[in-house]
Amino acid sequence: MASIAPTAIVQNPTLYLAKAYEMDCTNVTDQRHSYRKAGKMFAAHDWLNHSQKEYARGEAHNTKAESFNANLERAKLGVFHYMSKKHLARYLHEVCFRWNHRIAELKMNKKGIWKIVMKPMPVIDMLMSMLSHAPGCQL
């Protein structure tokens, strides 16, 4: 689940990362210096240098984080148009819900290469998923 980080976290992400992630995982970030210090808390830390056109190295990539951020930005521009600070968590939760309710589909591109393409889950299936968590909750 995504969460809104306080502004102070941007300068020193160490405390936020310690609360948000399990320390026995591998942390993959971009080349920002403050992430390197924070990465020492994890079992492993790898970073990619985007300024050198490095976007993946072996198993190290941060494509999912960048893809999620792109979805959030598209929702802001195409659906919400404006996100108030007061309701920012609600906008974020909706984008998380849509992100977690996607279907992977194998498709061949124009070059004949098979790729996994994520497509939205049908609305009725999303609704059923949401309602399955509703017993005992006020809607």
C-alpha positions as CSV (number, residue, x, y, z in Angstrom):
1,M,0.0,0.0,0.0
2,A,1.3,3.5,-0.8
3,S,1.3,6.3,1.7
4,I,1.9,10.0,1.8
5,A,5.3,10.8,3.1
6,P,5.8,14.1,5.1
7,T,7.9,16.7,3.4
8,A,10.8,16.2,5.9
9,I,11.1,12.6,4.6
10,V,12.3,13.8,1.2
11,Q,15.5,15.2,2.7
12,N,16.1,12.2,5.0
13,P,14.2,9.1,3.9
14,T,15.9,6.7,6.4
15,L,13.3,6.9,9.2
16,Y,10.4,6.5,6.8
17,L,11.9,3.5,5.0
18,A,12.6,1.8,8.3
19,K,8.9,1.9,9.2
20,A,7.6,1.2,5.7
21,Y,9.7,-1.8,4.5
22,E,11.1,-5.1,5.8
23,M,14.8,-4.8,6.4
24,D,15.6,-8.3,4.9
25,C,14.6,-7.2,1.4
26,T,16.6,-5.7,-1.4
27,N,16.1,-2.0,-1.9
28,V,16.5,-0.7,-5.5
29,T,16.6,3.1,-6.0
30,D,17.9,5.7,-8.4
31,Q,21.3,7.4,-7.9
32,R,20.1,10.1,-5.4
33,H,22.7,10.3,-2.6
34,S,20.3,10.2,0.3
35,Y,18.9,6.9,-0.9
36,R,22.4,5.3,-0.6
37,K,22.6,6.1,3.1
38,A,19.1,4.7,3.7
39,G,19.9,1.6,1.6
40,K,22.5,0.5,4.2
41,M,19.7,-0.5,6.5
42,F,18.5,-3.3,4.1
43,A,19.9,-6.7,3.4
44,A,21.0,-5.4,0.0
45,H,20.8,-2.1,-1.8
46,D,21.3,-1.5,-5.5
47,W,20.9,1.8,-7.4
48,L,20.5,2.7,-11.0
49,N,22.1,5.7,-12.7
50,H,19.5,7.2,-14.9
51,S,21.8,10.0,-16.0
52,Q,24.0,7.3,-17.6
53,K,20.9,5.8,-19.3
54,E,20.9,2.9,-16.9
55,Y,17.4,1.7,-16.2
56,A,18.0,-2.0,-15.3
57,R,21.0,-4.1,-14.3
58,G,20.3,-7.8,-13.9
59,E,17.4,-8.2,-11.4
60,A,17.8,-4.5,-10.3
61,H,15.1,-2.2,-11.7
62,N,12.7,0.3,-10.3
63,T,10.2,0.0,-13.1
64,K,7.2,-0.8,-10.9
65,A,7.7,2.3,-8.8
66,E,8.0,4.5,-11.9
67,S,5.0,2.8,-13.5
68,F,2.9,3.4,-10.4
69,N,3.9,7.1,-10.3
70,A,3.0,7.4,-14.0
71,N,-0.4,5.9,-13.3
72,L,-0.9,8.4,-10.4
73,E,0.1,11.3,-12.7
74,R,-2.3,10.1,-15.5
75,A,-5.1,9.8,-13.0
76,K,-4.4,13.4,-11.8
77,L,-4.4,14.8,-15.3
78,G,-7.2,12.6,-16.8
79,V,-9.6,11.8,-13.9
80,F,-9.1,14.0,-10.9
81,H,-7.8,17.2,-12.5
82,Y,-7.0,18.6,-9.1
83,M,-5.9,16.8,-5.9
84,S,-6.4,18.7,-2.7
85,K,-4.0,18.0,0.2
86,K,-6.9,17.3,2.5
87,H,-8.1,14.3,0.3
88,L,-4.7,13.2,-1.1
89,A,-4.8,9.9,0.8
90,R,-8.2,9.1,-0.9
91,Y,-6.9,9.7,-4.4
92,L,-3.8,7.6,-3.6
93,H,-5.9,4.7,-2.2
94,E,-8.1,4.7,-5.4
95,V,-5.0,4.5,-7.6
96,C,-3.6,1.7,-5.4
97,F,-6.9,-0.2,-5.7
98,R,-6.8,0.0,-9.5
99,W,-3.1,-0.9,-9.5
100,N,-3.8,-4.0,-7.4
101,H,-6.7,-5.0,-9.5
102,R,-5.1,-5.5,-12.9
103,I,-4.9,-8.5,-15.1
104,A,-1.7,-9.6,-16.8
105,E,-2.1,-10.4,-20.5
106,L,0.5,-11.9,-22.8
107,K,0.6,-10.1,-26.2
108,M,3.0,-10.1,-29.1
109,N,4.3,-6.6,-30.2
110,K,4.9,-5.5,-33.8
111,K,8.5,-6.9,-33.7
112,G,7.1,-10.4,-32.7
113,I,8.3,-10.2,-29.1
114,W,6.0,-11.5,-26.4
115,K,5.3,-9.0,-23.6
116,I,3.2,-8.9,-20.5
117,V,0.7,-6.1,-20.7
118,M,-1.4,-5.1,-17.7
119,K,-5.0,-4.3,-18.4
120,P,-7.7,-3.1,-16.0
121,M,-9.9,-5.7,-14.3
122,P,-13.5,-5.5,-15.4
123,V,-15.5,-3.1,-13.2
124,I,-17.9,-5.8,-12.0
125,D,-14.9,-7.9,-10.7
126,M,-13.4,-4.8,-9.0
127,L,-16.8,-4.2,-7.3
128,M,-17.1,-7.8,-6.2
129,S,-13.5,-7.6,-4.7
130,M,-14.4,-4.4,-2.9
131,L,-17.6,-5.8,-1.5
132,S,-16.0,-9.0,-0.3
133,H,-14.2,-6.8,2.3
134,A,-17.3,-4.9,3.3
135,P,-19.1,-7.2,5.8
136,G,-19.1,-5.3,9.2
137,C,-18.1,-2.0,7.6
138,Q,-20.2,1.0,7.0
139,L,-20.4,1.9,3.3
